[in-house]
Amino acid sequence: MALDLEGITREDLDKLTKLIRINNAVLIANVNSNAWPFAKNIQSWIKQKEGHYIPLEEVQVKEFTQGEFRPQVMTNVRRKDVYFIQDSTEDANKWWVQLQLMEDLLHRASAESITFVIPDYLWGRQDSKDRPHVPISGKRVADSLIYADRVVSMEFHAKQIQSFFSCPIDVLQSFPVLIEYLKSPVTGIKNPSEWVVSSTDAGSAKMAESYYNLLGCHDVVFAYKKRNDKGKIEKILISGDVKGKNVLVVDDLDDTCGTKVKIAEELKRNGAKTLVSCSTHGLYAKGVEEILGVYDRVITTDTHNYSDSKLKKVEVVPTYPLFAQAIYNAQTGESISELFEVKNNGE
């Protein structure tokens, strides 16, 4: 049957192409994981913001007694563009195995394309050979994704990790949502010109400078940590004046929070007043009591999607709108660069 395209405009054709593409997309996530509510938020956001419904299908995981597990997608994904939303709160080893099994599952199910949506790349801290006889684990994990067509993630521990992947990768930044949150009249910091931004180490110095510039703070200082032979922090040095100032301490990751706590103690010894901790990925492996005990406010994002009972008084800023827009733009062929723009108070 011939298709009569006479009279159709380029604009009409672009709309039709976009509709066909978006109708071929499907979101999938483990229904019994912390990724499921994150995926539902992505689905709802695309429906409300873009007016398109993308189905969200369940991944069911069967656990065996000896520790093995078997995922199964509960729908037909043949010739579909599949977006698997991974759970960053999983045990790191299980997280990696799940990616491998899901990739094999989707490849054998004849998916048209496979995109892994990874809110936090768990092996990203092992990004270089920093001592003899160790692997570059972040590279090895990336190399193992042989069938993935695209990866969407947020803020790597080191920029070189992007080059580890052989497929296209979109690394979203938390700046747009965190800066908007910190500038908001309701949730933001008051009078940014009276604040100082501090890094946690040399690795987060660039991030500290970015917050300093984007917020219009008074100054930026840098923290240096000296470790002993066993790798434990021996001393924290603050390069800059914080006496009588409010300090915003920024980093990409809060894990055990040992560094953040020691920096807070040193800042207080140097005369700092109000302290606010801000990070992209909040693991809080040892809980949040200690960090809440030394900071006036603790802010992170939802890339780990923990329950309210675990995070307690931690302020969690949603990033799912960024992931939702990235998925929509990737599927329809639109630019993703707009997601890196910082807006003032939502304008």
N, C-alpha and C positions, 0 to 999 in steps of 0.2 A: 504494500500500500504506500503510495507516494505521499510525501508531506508537502503541502502547498505553503511555501514561505513568502509568497508574493505579498508585498506591502508591509512585511514585518520590518521594523526598524532595528538598528543596532542596539538601542536601549532595551527594546523588548526582548531581543535575543540574549542580552546580558542577564536580564531578569530571569528568563527561562532557564538559562544555564546555571545560575545561582540556585534556583529552586530545585533543579535536578540534583545538584551537588548536595545541598543540605538535606534533601529527602533520602540521600544514600548513606547518611551518617547514622551511627548508633553508638551510644555510650554504654560501657559495661563496667561493673565493679562487683567486688565480693559483697554480697548482701549482709554478711555477718561481720563485716569489718568497719573500722572507723572511716573508710573511704566512701561508704555508702551514703551517709548524710552529706558529705562533701560533693559527691556526684549529683545528688538530688538538688543541691543548691545550684550547681552548674546548669542542670537541666531547666530549673525554674527561671534562672536569670536569663538564659537564651530565649525562653518563651516570652518573658515579660519585656525584655529590652529589644529583641530583634523580631519578635512575633512568629518565631518558628519553633515547632515542637520536634525535638530530637528524642527518640525513645531511649529509655534507660533500662537495660536488661541485666538480669541477675547472673552472677557467677556463684555457683554452689560449690563448696569445697568439702570433700569427704576426707576425714582424718582417719588414718590407720593406726593400729595400736603401737607399732614400732616407730612411729614418728613421720612416716611418709604421708603425703596428702595428694589428692587428685582434684584439680579444678575442672568444672564443667560449665560451659555457657549454655543457658537454658533457652536459646533461640537460634534460628538459622542466621549465620553471618556471611554466607557465601556471597561474594561480589559486593560486600558492604565495606564502607570506610569505618573502621572500628577504632574507638578511643577508649583504651583501658585506663581507668583511674586507679592508680596504685595507692596502697595504704602505707604512709610513711611512719606509722606507729608500730609496724611489725618489727619483730626481731630481725636484725640486719641480715642474718644468714637465710632465714625463711623468706625475707623480702626478695633476696636475689634469686633463690630457687623458684619463687612464685613467678618472677618475671620470665625466667627461662621456660617454665611450663606453659605460661599463658602465651608466650610467643610461638611455641611449638603447636599449641592448641589452635591458635588463630591461623597459623600458616597452613596446617593440615585441614582446617575448615574452609580453606579457599577464600579468606577475607581479601577484598580488593586492596586494602591498605591497612597497616597496623601502626597506630600512634600510641606511644606510652606517655601518659600524663603522670609525671612524677613530682609531686609537690616539693619533696626534699630528697636529693640524691644521697642516700645514706653512706656510700663509700667514698664520698668526695673529699674527706680529710686526708686520705692516703693518695695524694696527687703527685708525689715525687719520691725519688730514692734518696732519702735524707740521711741514711746510714747504710753501712755495708750489709749485704745479704738479706735484703727485704724486697718484697714485691711492690710494684706500683699498682695497688689493688683497684684504685679508681679507674685506671686504664683497662685493667683486665675485665672488670665488670662491663665497661662500655663495649669492649671488643666482643663480648659474649652475645650482644644483641644483634645477631646476624640477619634477622628477617624484619627488623623494625624499619619502617619507612620514615618515621619522625619521632622525636622526643620533645616533650614540652615540660620544662622544669622551672624552678625558681632559685635564683641566687646561689651559685656554686661557691664553695669555700675558696677556690682559686680559679681564675679566668681560664687557665690553660686546659681545664677539664673539658671545655667545649671542643677542643681539638682531638679529644680521645675518641669521639664518636665518628663512625663512618657514614651515618645518616644525617640529614638535616636536623638541627636542634634549635629550639627557641628557648632561650634562658630569660625568663621574666624577672623583673626587678620589683622589690617591695617598696621602693621609693614613692611611687605615685600614691599608694594607699596610706603608708606610714607618715609621709610628710603632710598629706591632707588631714590625717588624724591629729597630728601635732600642731597644725595651724588652726584647727577648728575652734570656734569660740566656746564650744561645749566641752570638748575632750582635750584640747590643745594645751600647750604650756603658755603661761601668761608672760607677756613682755619678753620675747625671744632675745632682744638686745641685751638683756641682763643675764643671759645664759652662756655657759661654756660647754662645748662638745668635747668629749674625751674618747679616744680609741681604747681598746683593751690590749693591743699589742701592735707590732709593725704591720701585721696583715690587715688590720682594720683601719689603718691610718687614712687610706684613701676614702673609705666610707665616712669617717669622721669629718674629713674636709668637705665632703658632699653635703652632709647634714648642716654643717656650719654655713655653707654658702646658700643652701636652699631655705633654711630657716631664718637667716640673717642674724645669727648669734654674735655675741660679743667677741668670742675668741675660740680657738681650738687648741687642745693640749693632747699630748701623746703619752700613753702609758708604756713602760718598758718592764718586762718581767724577766728576772734572772732565775734560772733553775739550777738545782744542785745535780750531782752525778746520778741521782735516782729519778730525775725528771720532775721533782716536786718544786713548786715555786718557793724560792728562798727570799726574794726581795722584789718589791714593786717600786718603781721610780716614776714620778709624774713630771714631765718636762713642760712646765708652764705654771702660771699663777691662777689658783682657784679660790684664794682666800675671799670669803664673803660672797662667793658666786654660787648660783644654782648650776648643777652639772648634769648633762645628758650623756650617758655612757652607751655607746653603740657597738654592736657586733653582728655578725651574720648568724651566730649560733649560740644558744645557751644550752649546755649539756648538764654537767654536774654543778655549774655556776661557781666553782671554786675561784676562778680568776676574777669574775665579776665581784664576788664578795670581798676578796682581798683588795681590789682596786677601790671599792667603796670605803673600806676601812682607811686606806691611805689618803683618799680624797678628804675624808673627815679630819684626819690628822693635819692635813694641809689647809684646813679652814673652810671647806666647802659647806654649803647649807643644804638646800633641797637636792636630792639625788633621784634621777629617773633612769631606769634601765630600759633599753630598746633593742630588740633583736628581731631578725627575720624568722629563724626557726627555733621554736621553743621545745626542746626535748625534756628538760627538767628530770633527768634520770634519778636524782635523789630527792625529788619533790620540790616544792616552792617555798617551804617555810623559811629556809635560811636566807634566800635572796630577798624575800619580802621583809625579813627582819632588818636589813641594812639599806634598802631602797624605799623611798616614799611611794614610788609607783613602778610597776613592772609591766612593760608592754611588749607583746609579740604578735605574731600572725597565726592564722589557722592552718598552716601547712601540715601540722601534726594532728589537728582536729580532735584533740583530747576532749573528754567530757568536762563539764563545769566543775564536777566534784574533784577532779585532779588539779585543775588550774586555780580553783578557789578565787582569790582576789586578783589574779593576773588579768590584765586588759588585753583581750584578743581582737585583733583587727582582721576583718575578712579579706582574703585574697581570691576567693572563688570567682568574683566578678572578672578579675584579670585572666584567670584560666578559662572562664567561659567565653570571654571575648576572643582570646587567642585561638580556642577551638573553632569558634564560629568563623573567624577571619581566615584561619588556615583552610577550612573546608570550602569557603566561598572564594578563595583566591585573593582576599584583600590584605592590605598591609598590616603588619603587627607592630610596626615601629611606633604607632600612636600610643601604645600601651606603656611606653617608657616616658611619656610626657608627665610632668608634675603640674598639677592644677592647684590653684589657690582657693581653699575653702569650698571646693566642689564647683567652682565656676568653669 
